[in-house]
C-alpha cells in the first residue's frame, strides 16, 4: 500500500532541500536583481516541495491506518444494530 519507498522518500526530501541550498548560494553569487529573483524562486520551490511531501506523508499514514482498521474489522464481527421503533 505504501507507494513511497524509503529511498524515494529520502531522495525527494533531499532534492527539495538541495534546491533550497542552491537558491541560497546562487543569489549572492549571481548578485543583483537577477540573483535575488532566482534565489527567491528556488527557495520558494524547495519549500513548497517540502510542505507538499509532508502532506503526502500524512495522507499515506492515514491510508495505512484506515487499511489496518479495515483489517481488524474484518476479523471481529460487528454487533447487530438496533432498529428504531416508529413513534
MIMAR-139812 format. One record per atom (N, C-alpha, C): residue in one letter; y, z, x. Coordinates in steps of 0.001 Angstrom, whole numbers, padded with zeros to 6 digits, always signed. Layout:
N
AYZX;...
***
This chain:
87
X-001195+000000+000827;X+000000+000000+000000;X+001252+000000+000867;X+001162+000662+002010;X+002327+000752+002886;X+002530-000585+003580;X+003572-001312+003188;X+003808-002657+003697;X+004475-002656+005067;X+004990-001511+005495;X+005710-001446+006764;X+004868-000654+007762;X+004421-001325+008813;X+003640-000650+009840;X+004574+000183+010718;X+004028+001176+011406;X+004880+001983+012292;X+005590+001134+013357;X+004928+000108+013849;X+005550-000762+014854;X+006724-001544+014254;X+006520-002087+013048;X+007600-002823+012378;X+008764-001899+012047;X+008438-000673+011667;X+009480+000321+011358;X+010316+000617+012607;X+009635+000818+013735;X+010329+001095+014994;X+011203-000084+015413;X+010676-001291+015296;X+011446-002475+015665;X+012646-002680+014741;X+012471-002390+013464;X+013577-002563+012514;X+014723-001596+012800;X+014390-000313+012915;X+015432+000683+013199;X+016017+000472+014588;X+015152+000133+015549;X+015633-000118+016911;X+016541-001329+016981;X+016191-002372+016249;X+017033-003570+016222;X+018390-003305+015606;X+018400-002529+014534;X+019672-002184+013897;X+020527-001324+014832;X+019882-000390+015514;X+020615+000439+016473;X+021147-000384+017632;X+020358-001354+018077;X+020784-002237+019165;X+022003-003069+018770;X+022036-003531+017538;X+023199-004293+017052;X+024453-003414+017079;X+024306-002143+016726;X+025444-001227+016775;X+025924-001042+018209;X+024986-000866+019131;X+025350-000682+020540;X+026013-001943+021096;X+025475-003104+020767;X+026065-004367+021240;X+027488-004501+020700;X+027684-004132+019439;X+029029-004186+018871;X+029985-003253+019585;X+029496-002070+019936;X+030350-001116+020654;X+030693-001571+022058;X+029797-002307+022692;X+030039-002797+024055;X+030851-004091+024034;X+030566-004966+023072;X+031230-006269+023027;X+032714-006155+022706;X+033092-005175+021905;X+034504-005021+021532;X+035411-004862+022738;X+035180-003871+023575;X+036052-003694+024749;X+035909-004827+025779;X+034705-005397+025901;X+034516-006470+026885;X+035300-007727+026517;X+035283-008082+025238;X+035986-009289+024810;X+037486-009031+024677;X+037828-007839+024236;X+039236-007476+024124;X+039967-008220+023021;X+041124-007740+022718;X+041989-008395+021726;X+041454-008272+020311;X+042043-009068+019454;X+041667-009051+018039;X+040266-009609+017847;X+039896-010611+018640;X+038562-011202+018520;X+037489-010177+018850;X+037665-009458+019939;X+036700-008426+020310;X+036606-007328+019268;X+037758-006961+018734;X+037784-005933+017703;X+037056-006398+016446;X+037291-007640+016044;X+036640-008184+014848;X+035127-008279+015037;X+034697-008728+016210;X+033264-008832+016486;X+032633-007440+016513;X+033323-006477+017119;X+032801-005114+017172;X+032657-004536+015767;X+033664-004711+014945;X+033606-004192+013575;X+032469-004856+012805;X+032335-006162+012952;X+031288-006888+012230;X+029894-006434+012665;X+029661-006346+013966;X+028329-005964+014444;X+027992-004510+014104;X+028943-003621+014283;X+028687-002217+013962;X+028439-002056+012463;X+029195-002770+011653;X+029005-002694+010201;X+027635-003237+009793;X+027244-004368+010358;X+025931-004939+010036;X+024799-004002+010446;X+024921-003407+011616;X+023895-002471+012058;X+023811-001246+011160;X+024958-000718+010767;X+024980+000455+009894;X+024405+000125+008514;X+024746-001037+007988;X+024199-001464+006694;X+022688-001612+006788;X+022207-002176+007891;X+020762-002334+008082;X+020060-000983+008125;X+020635-000015+008816;X+020015+001308+008898;X+019980+001983+007526;X+021070+001923+006790;X+021093+002527+005454;X+020079+001836+004545;X+019982+000521+004627;X+019013-000219+003815;X+017589+000175+004168;X+017311+000336+005452;X+015972+000734+005880;X+015634+002150+005427;X+016616+003030+005416;X+016376+004393+004930;X+016020+004351+003441;X+016747+003561+002648;X+016425+003434+001231;X+015045+002809+001035;X+014671+001858+001876;X+013340+001269+001809;X+012276+002334+002065;X+012484+003165+003067;X+011543+004236+003376;X+011401+005194+002203;X+012509+005535+001569;X+012462+006436+000415;X+011677+005794-000726;X+011936+004525-000982;X+011212+003818-002036;X+009721+003731-001762;X+009350+003450-000518;X+007938+003369-000173;X+007249+004724-000304;X+007944+005793+000070;X+007334+007118-000073;X+007152+007468-001544;X+008090+007073-002401;X+007938+007305-003837;X+006776+006496-004393;X+006605+005259-003923;X+005469+004444-004363;X+004149+005078-003953;X+004072+005592-002725;X+002851+006258-002269;X+002561+007494-003110;X+003605+008252-003434;X+003426+009450-004254;X+002921+009087-005647;X+003476+008044-006254;X+003020+007602-007576;X+001570+007146-007528;X+001196+006415-006476;X-000186+005957-006340;X-001125+007151-006182;X-000704+008163-005442;X-001510+009368-005267;X-001679+010088-006603;X-000599+010159-007386;X-000682+010804-008698;X-001611+010046-009626;X-001538+008717-009597;X-002427+007913-010429;X-003875+008137-010040;X-004127+008308-008757;X-005490+008556-008291;X-006018+009893-008764;X-005203+010921-008771;X-005655+012234-009233;X-005786+012263-010750;X-004955+011530-011452;X-005052+011478-012910;X-006330+010783-013344;X-006781+009779-012579;X-007986+009054-012936;X-009206+009972-012830;X-009183+010926-011926;X-010303+011830-011733;X-010298+012927-012789;X-009138+013465-013107;X-009010+014574-014040;X-008729+014024-015443;X-009557+014368-016444;X-009310+013847-017800;X-008063+014471-018406;X-007405+013698-019227;X-006194+014172-019891;X-006584+015001-021109;X-005835+016054-021386;X-006118+016836-022593;X-005742+016020-023830;X-006446+016242-024942;X-006121+015474-026153;X-004732+015841-026676;X-004056+014836-027209;X-002723+015060-027762;X-002845+015547-029190;X-001982+016473-029564;X-001967+016968-030919;X-001129+016046-031794;X-001606+015806-032961;X-000854+014968-033896;X+000136+015842-034652;X+001298+015271-034867;X+002308+015988-035636;X+002022+015797-037118;X+002188+016854-037879;X+001997+016766-039318;X+003265+016228-039961;X+003125+015330-040884;X+004331+014829-041583;X+004942+015934-042417;X+006254+015964-042461;X+006967+017009-043219;X+006964+016731-044677;
***
